[in-house]
Amino acid sequence: MRSIALLTVIAAAAVMCGCATITRGTSQSFVVESDPAGADVTFREAIETDKSGNPKKAQQVFQPSTCKTPCAIKAKRKPGFTVTISKEGYETIEATVSSGVSGAGGAGMAGNVLLGGLIGAAIDGSSGAMNELSPNPLKVTLEKKVSPVAALQGLSTEQVREQLVTTLEGNTGSSSAVSPPSNQPTVE
């Protein structure tokens, strides 16, 4: 009687703790949402390099490689990638999507280790089946572009001058390159 109960527990554990590559797969659905909707989305693989600094062979294939928000694509769980979101009249956003071990992937890996599946554990680790893409969904709020003229409207002459000096100082790294005009006439 005891051996039947033990066999039942082992069988249940084997069913619940299957290999993550089989139970979860190496790809997942990845969702991008934006406010406002209708933004163009481009997916680009993060460039990984070997120990010599040479780029590795591309591992990420996006299906599709572009879309309009809201949208979903199928992407490999490993490696991470970059997402560029753009829309006419709005600032472009570039976001990094990372790949890391998830709770469900870790459980699948633990099942491999507990049941003696070291080969399965190695496959899950290298294939990315135990990973999850994050953040998912990727939600962004696009900021409207502000034209330089619109940014200065309503400011006094002195405030405009201060903005100009601050902007130029930021571009040159020093204030010696720009000096505000004097109200005094030049004498030669």
ROBA-612725 format. One record per residue (C-alpha): x, y, z. Coordinates in pm, whole numbers, plus 50000, padded with zeros to 5 digits. Example, Ala and Ser with C-alpha at 12.3 -4.5 7.8 and 13.67 -1.06 7.14 Angstrom:
BEGIN
512304955050780513674989450714
// end
This chain:
BEGIN
500005000050000502825023550090504665016949764501555025549562501255059049741504955065949680504645057149310501595079849281503515109249432506505103049201504245100648895502445132948989505775150749039507025138448702503905151548528503965185548705507735191548680508345184848313511145198948107510645236548052511575233147685508605209947639506145226447877506915263247804508755264147472511635286847372509415315347240506685336547392504225363547296505575398647359503145428147377503785465547318501215492047412501495529847376499545560547470498595573247218498065541547018499175537646657502915542146716505435524246493507395497046671510695482246553512415452846719516185449146713518305421546861520825431047125524275424946979526095398747184529825393847141532155364747208535255366747428537225381847138534675409747091533295395746765529515396746716527805363446774525395348546522521925363846543519675343946776516515364746784514015363046499510985385546539507625375646391506765402546269509795425846297507655457646297504115465946404501795494246517500665496646878498945479347037500595448246898502045414346987504895395046832506435361046889509995363847025512515339347167512755339647545516535344047518518365367847451516855401847527516385428847262515735465547197512375480847104512055514846933508645532046949508025562846735505085583846620504925615846417504885646146650506165626246951509585619047101511005585047003511465560047286514005531747292513475504647553515525474347649513735441347704515715417347921515645379647949515795363748293514795332248477511085331948557509265314148836507715288548601511035283548421512805278548753510195252748853510765233948527514525234848591514025222548948511915193848813514765184348583517295184648867515055165749113514185138648865517785134148754517375151248418520725168948400520585167848022517145184248033518465210448275521325218648037518915221247742516535244047935519405266448044520915270247698517665272747500516165300047719513045279347793513325287548163513525325148086510885352048057511035385147869510615415848090508865439848092505975422347921503765439547826505925469747747503725500347813504955534947713503515570047719504805590847431505695627247501504725653747244507625670947071507855707347165509175730946899511855755447015509595784746930506665770547129508965764347426509925801147433506465816147388505305836547683508835841847819510365875947878513425886847678515625879947980514175844848024514765837547654518365849847690518865827147996517445797147806519775803947514522835806847738521905775247929521385755947605524655767747456526565760647778525205725247770526425720547412529935734747471530525724847831531555760047936530045794247965533055811847812531845804347460528735825847504528255858647677524875875247685524695907147485525195938947680522665966847672525575991147635526556002447287529985991947166532586019247141535376015546888
// end
